[in-house]
């Protein structure tokens, strides 16, 4: 009996995924655990393993097309095994967006809309659905995909629709087209591009910048290392952990910053869930430490080290990439002082941390001393937070960094 290859659900908010590449072809023999396909979700790229030994006898979802989570994208069975017609129809219908229509209604709709005018596609909502791969192919051919009739769920334009399309003779005057976010990109890079553009287009982002004098913080770290008898190996005294702790305390005092804003709804969140931007070879991910406000410095340092390490190795569970209420992005190792971090929606704030600076300052008696400064950049959504309370929030972070013993009280 054939076994379904299922579109995995990688996170709580994931509803569908895109088949980026089939590693195996129909007719190939596979072993349980072999990688048969690669899929893209909203957050990351993941491999799909074969659920059993056998032959890949059917691919339901071609490369570049979408499928609902938990829906079958292919079948593994015995060589030459046939899949029941009704089972194949049910599986195909489950991975399309038009699940509310019966097969009879879909067939009737095909007859009714045969040879429609291109500009009438999705007329009710003026929204055109197209898979990323179909959009890419249309762009490479220089075609306006709005003129292509989609045969997928909800009229979605698929790779097959583009390949079968024959452009009509166009007037001499060129038709202006809009390039969508992430056009020409693939995989994680395309997802990042789409999320960044969405964030910038749907929020009123403003960035405030200032330095924190962390001379006392550096002395505090040395003092703690000498007073604690056991080795501090969990990153509890790293700059990243201490800045994160200062941000957590500031979020507790400024709860309106620890919130989500999406679909016109603002919601404050009780738990402080810190996202940490992590750079990978092929993009950027933001793993989340949940319930960070209830952790000691040691627990916080250990949790940050774990999610960052697992994210870089690609072993972090998909659910760990959602639920953040505030994000921190540290570019200190790159030598950057100030930058403009982009809000990770639906959050309303993100803190950028720059490189440690050594500066000269005058004492009260006129002598010169060396101090350590840490540049901070706070980006916030001005739709939700005004400039003054945002400045107060940043000042609260600075205050904790400049009085480091408040971080352990």
N, C-alpha and C positions, 0 to 999 in steps of 0.2 A: 504494500500500500504506500502511495506517495506521501512524502513528508513535506510540510510547508516550510519555506524559508521566510521568516517573519521580519518586517521592518521594526527594529528595536525602538524602545522609548528610552531616550538617554537622559531625560530630565522631566521635572514636574510640569513644566510649561510647554514641552514639546508635543505637538499634535500631528505633525507629519514630517517626513524626511525626503530627501532627494537621492535617487540612485546615481552616484557620481561615476562609478565605473564597475563593470562586471569583470572580475578577475578570471572567472571560469566562463566557458561558453557552453551552450546547449550541446549535450553529448559527451562532455568531459566527465571522467570518473573523479570522485572526490572522497576523501576520508572525513570522518567526524572531526570537527575542529579546524579543518582547512578553511582559509579565507576564500570566500566565493564572490564577495562584492564589497565595495566601499561606499558608504553613504554620508551625506552631509546633513547635519541638523542646524538649528539656529546658532548653536554655540561652537560646534567642533566637527571634525571629520572622524568617523569610526569605521572599523572593519566589521563585516558580518560573517560569522563562521557557519560552516555546514553543520546542521543539527544531527546528521546521521551519515553513515556510509552509503554510497550508491552512485548514481549518475544524475547530473543536472539535466533533467528531462524537459523542463519548461521554464522560460524566463517570462514572467508576467509584466514586469515594469522595466522598460528599456532605459538605457543610460540617459540621464538628464531629466527624467520624469519623476513625479512625486507619488508618494503612497502614504496613507494614514498609518499612524503607529499601530502595531499589532496586526496589520493587514499583511497577507502573503505577497511576496514579490517574486517568488519562484517556487519550483518543486524539485525535490530529489527523490528518486525511486529507482526501480530496476530498469536497465537499458531496454528501450522499446515500449516501456509501460505507457499506457494511454491514461490521461486524466479524464474523469467523467465530465461530460459536457456541462451539466448543471453545476458541478463543483467549480469548473473553470470560470463560468459566467459569474457565479457568486463571488469568487476571489477577485476577479477583475473589477466588479462593481464596488467591492469593499475598498479598493485602493484609489478610487476616483472620488472627486468632491461631490458627485451627484448621487449620493447614497439614498436620498429620499425618494428617488424615482424608481418605478418598477421597470423591468426590462421591456414590457410592452409599451410603456409611456416613452421610454428612450427611443424605441424604434419608431413610434408614431411621431416624435419630435423631429427625428431625422428626416422623415418624409415631408413634414410640414416646412422645414427650413431648408430643403434642398435648393442649392444654387441661390442663396440669399445675396443681397448686396453687401459688399465687405464692410461698409461703414455702419451697417445695422447690427454688427456683432455686439452682444452684451448691451443692447440699447437701453434696457431698463435701468442700469446702474452707471452706464458710461465707463465701466471699468473693464479692462482687457486682461484676461488671465493667460499667462504664457510661462512655460517652463524655462529655467535659466539656459539650458542647452539650446532650446528652440530660439530664444532671443539672440544667443551668441551666433548661431548659424545665419539667422536673418541679417544680423549686423555685418557679418563677413561677406554676405552676398549683396549688401547694399539695398536690401528690401525693407519697405515699411511694413512691419508685422501687423499693423492695424488693418491692413488690407487682406490678411489671411484668415480664412474660416477655421476656427478651432473645433475639433471633434472630441476633445477630452471632456471630463466632468466640468460642469458650469461653463461649457464653451471654451475650455482651456486649449490654447494652441500648443501642440506637441512637436517634437522633432519630425515625426512623420508628416504632419501637416505642412511644415516648412519645406521638406524635401519634395512633397507632391505639388507644391504651389507653382503656378506659372504666372508670372507678373503680366498684367495687362499693359498695353501701350500707354505710357504716361505723357501728360502734356509737357511742353518745353519748360514751363515754369517749375522749378524743383519744389517738392513738398518738404516743408520744414519738419524735422523729426526731433524728438526729445530723447537723449541718451539717459537711460535709467542708471541709478546708482549701482556700481559694481559691474557695469557692462564691460565685457571683454576679459573679466577676471573669473577665476574658478576657485572651488574649494573654500578653505577658510578665509582666503584673501577677499573673496567676493562677499562672504557673510559679514566680515569686519567692515568692508566698505559700505554695505547697506545699513548696518547698525549705526555707524558713525554719521552718515548722512541723515538718517532718521532722527538721531539725537540732536543734530545741529538745526534741522528744519522744524522740530516740534518743541524746542525749549528756547528760553531767552537766557543764553549763557553769558555770565559775566565772571571775570577772574580778578581776584584780589591777591596781592603779593606782599610779603614782608619777611624779615629775617628774625629768627629766634637766637638769642645769645645762649648757647649750650655749653659755655665754659664750666658752669657748675654741674651740668649733666655729665660731662666727661670725667670730672673729678669724682662724682657720685659712682660712676661705673667702676673706677679703679678702687674706690673705698669698699664697695660691695664685694668685689673679687677677693680682696684681702681679708675681709671679715668672714666670708663664708668658707667653711672648711672643705666642702665637697666641690668638685669641678662643676662649673656652670656650662653645661654642654647643650642646653636646649634653646639657646638663642634668646634667653630671657633678658639679657642686657644689650642686645644688638640695637642699633639706631632704629631699625625698622620696627622692632617690638616696642621700644619706648615711645616712638612717635605714634604708633597704633594705640597704645594705652592712653596717651594724652588725648588722641582724637575720640576714644571711647568715652572718657570722662567729660569731654566737651559736648559730645552728643547727648549724654545723660542730662547735662544742664540745659541743652538747647534741643528739646525733643522734636521741634518742628523741622529740624534738619534731618532727623532720623525717620525718613518717610519715603513714600512712593507717590508718584503722580503719573497716571496713565488713563487714557480714554476719558479725560475730563474729570477724573476722580482723584482727590487728594486723600491719602491715608497715612496717619502716623503709625509707626510700628513699635511695639513694646520692646522687643528684643533687638539688641544691637548686633547686626550681622555684617562683618567687615569683609569686603571684597579686596583682593590683592592682585593688581595687574601683573601678569607674568609674561615675559617675552619668550616666544618659541622661534625656532628656525623659520617656520612658515606662517607666523602671525602672532596674535596676542589673545590670551585667555584671562578670565578673571575668576579664579576659584574663591569660594566664600568660607570664612570661619563663622559659624553660626553660634549665637549665644556668647559672643566674645565679652560682653559686659559682666558675665558671671565668672570669668576666669582670673586666676592669679597671673602674675608676670610669667612664671614658669610654664603654666598651662597654655598661656597665649603664645609664648615663644615656640613651644613644642608644636602647637596646632598650626601656626604659620609655616614653620619649617616643613611639616608633613604635607600640607596642601600644595605648597610651592614645588616641593620635590616630586610629588605624585603627578602634578600637572605637567611638569617638564618631561617626565617619563611616559606620560600618556596613560597612566594607570588609575587616575582619579575618576570616581564614579560620576556619571553625568549629572546627578542631582546636586552635586557640590558646586555646580556653576550657576545656580539660581538662588533667589531669596536674599541677595545682598541688600543692605539699606544704606551703605556708604562705602566708597571705594578709595583706596590709597594707591598711588602710582609713584614709585621711587626710581628716579633716573640719576641718583647720586653717583653710581659707578661709571656713568657715561660722562661725567664732568660737567653736566648741565646745571646751571644755577636756577633760573626761572623758566617755566614753560606754561602752556595753556592746556591742561588735561581736559578731555571731553567727557561729559557726564555719561555714566553707564545707566541708561534708562532701565526701569522706571525710577531710579534713584534721583535725588535732586541736588546732590553734592558730591564732589570728588576732590581729594587733597593730593597735590603734587609735591614731592620732596626732592630737593636739589642736592648738589654735592656739598660736602663739608668745607667751609672756608675758614682760613686763618687770617685775622685782621689785627691791626695795631690800634690801640685806644689809649687815651690819657686817663691816669688815675686822678683823684681829687688833688693830690699834691703836685700834679704836673708831670710826673714820671710816666714812661711808656710801658704798657703791658700788652701781651698778646692774648687775644680772645678767639673763641671758636663761634662761628655763626652758621646757621642752617637756613637756607632759603626755602620758603614755603609758598605754594601757589594754590589758592582755593577757588575752584570754579563752582558756581551755584546757579540754580534756575531762578531768575529774577521774577518769574511768574508767581513763585511761591514765597521766596525770601527776599526782603529788601536789603539794600546795601549796608545799612547800619547794623541790623542783627547779624548779618553775615560777617561783618568786620568784628563784631563782638565774639562770634563763634571762633574765628581765627585767633583772636587775642586770647581766648580761653585756652586754646591748644598751646600757644606760645607761653602762657603763664605756667602751665604744668611742666613744660620742658625747661623753663628757667628756674623752677622750684622743684627739682626732681624727686624729692622725698614724698611729694604728694602722690606720686605714681604708685607707691606701695602702701599708702594709708588706706 
